[in-house]
Amino acid sequence: MITFKEILQEHLSENIENISSLIGGDINDVYKIITNQNTYVLKVNRKAIFPEMFKKEKKGLEILAKSGVKSPNVILTFLDSENQYLLLEFIKEKEINSIFWKNFAKDLAKIHSTTSKNFGLDHSNYIGSLPQDNSEKETWETFFIENRIKPLVKKAFNLQRLNSKHIISFENLYNRLDGILPKEKPSLLHGDLWGGNLMKGKNQTPVFIDPAVYFGHREMDIAMTQLFGGFDNSYLDHYNEIFPLEKGWEERITIHNLYPNLVHLILFSRSYLGGIEKVIRQF
C-alpha cells in the first residue's frame, strides 16, 4: 500500500526527512513535514466528506494575502483516490507584546478596507465543517438573514436543537434587523476569527489562518473576537483610531455572534443554546 509520505514525495522535489503529527481538530489530520530544505504543515481530510475544502481554503488565504496581511503561503494542493491535501508554509510562533495587538488592529483594518460591490463572494466555502453559502446580496440585512442565519436555524431545527418557539423568535428578529444593523459598504472578512485562527509570527506579525472569507459587515469579525477569548482588547482602541466603528457596535455583538453560536450549536452541543436564547428572546 502506498503511504501518504510516498504520495507527498511525488509532489515535492525536496527530500522528506521527518513527519510528525500536530493537533488538527475535528476535520483534518495535520502533520509537520521536515525536508532537506524547508519545514511545512500538511493538512489531510476525506475529499468525499468535504468536497473542495482545501481548494477553497487556498483561495481564502490568497484573498487575505492580497489585502496586505500575512497568511501562510500555500505550497500546493493535491488529491489521491480518497483524500485531499494542503501543504502550507510552517509558521513558528513567537512571544508577543503590546506591539502585536497594534499590528493586529492595523492588519484587521487592512482586511476590512478591502471592499466589493455586493455582500458575499464569487464562490462558497466552509466555516468549520459546515458549507457556507456566499451567494451575493445587495444589502447586509438580506445576506445576514438569508445566507447566514436562516440556513442554520433550519438545520438546527431539523436536528431538534431548536424548537418552534425559537423559530418564531428568529422571525421576529428578522423583521427588526433593518433598524438595528448599520449601513456600510461590504468589507472583506476573515470570517472565522477566533483566537485559534490567529498565529503569532516573527517580528510581532499577526498571521491569519483557516479563513472563511466573504464580503460582509466588519462587525462580524469584531464580534467573533469577543466570543471565545484569546484577544487583548487593547486592539479595539487602535482599530477604532484607524477605521472607526459605527456607534453602538458593542450592543450589536451578540446579534452578529448568533452566526458562530449557531454553527457551534449544530457542530458541537446544546450548550450554545443558552447564549442564542438570551439574544432572540428580546424580540
Secondary structure as GFF3:
##gff-version 3
##sequence-region A 1 283
A	DSSP	alpha_helix	4	11	.	.	.	ID=ss1
A	DSSP	beta_strand	16	22	.	.	.	ID=ss2
A	DSSP	beta_strand	29	35	.	.	.	ID=ss3
A	DSSP	beta_strand	39	46	.	.	.	ID=ss4
A	DSSP	alpha_helix	53	66	.	.	.	ID=ss5
A	DSSP	beta_strand	74	79	.	.	.	ID=ss6
A	DSSP	beta_strand	83	89	.	.	.	ID=ss7
A	DSSP	alpha_helix	98	113	.	.	.	ID=ss8
A	DSSP	beta_strand	125	127	.	.	.	ID=ss9
A	DSSP	beta_strand	130	132	.	.	.	ID=ss10
A	DSSP	alpha_helix	140	143	.	.	.	ID=ss11
A	DSSP	pi_helix	144	149	.	.	.	ID=ss12
A	DSSP	alpha_helix	150	158	.	.	.	ID=ss13
A	DSSP	alpha_helix	164	176	.	.	.	ID=ss14
A	DSSP	three_ten_helix	177	179	.	.	.	ID=ss15
A	DSSP	beta_strand	187	189	.	.	.	ID=ss16
A	DSSP	three_ten_helix	195	197	.	.	.	ID=ss17
A	DSSP	beta_strand	198	201	.	.	.	ID=ss18
A	DSSP	three_ten_helix	202	204	.	.	.	ID=ss19
A	DSSP	beta_strand	205	208	.	.	.	ID=ss20
A	DSSP	beta_strand	214	216	.	.	.	ID=ss21
A	DSSP	alpha_helix	219	225	.	.	.	ID=ss22
A	DSSP	alpha_helix	234	242	.	.	.	ID=ss23
A	DSSP	alpha_helix	249	256	.	.	.	ID=ss24
A	DSSP	alpha_helix	258	267	.	.	.	ID=ss25
A	DSSP	three_ten_helix	270	272	.	.	.	ID=ss26
A	DSSP	alpha_helix	273	280	.	.	.	ID=ss27
###
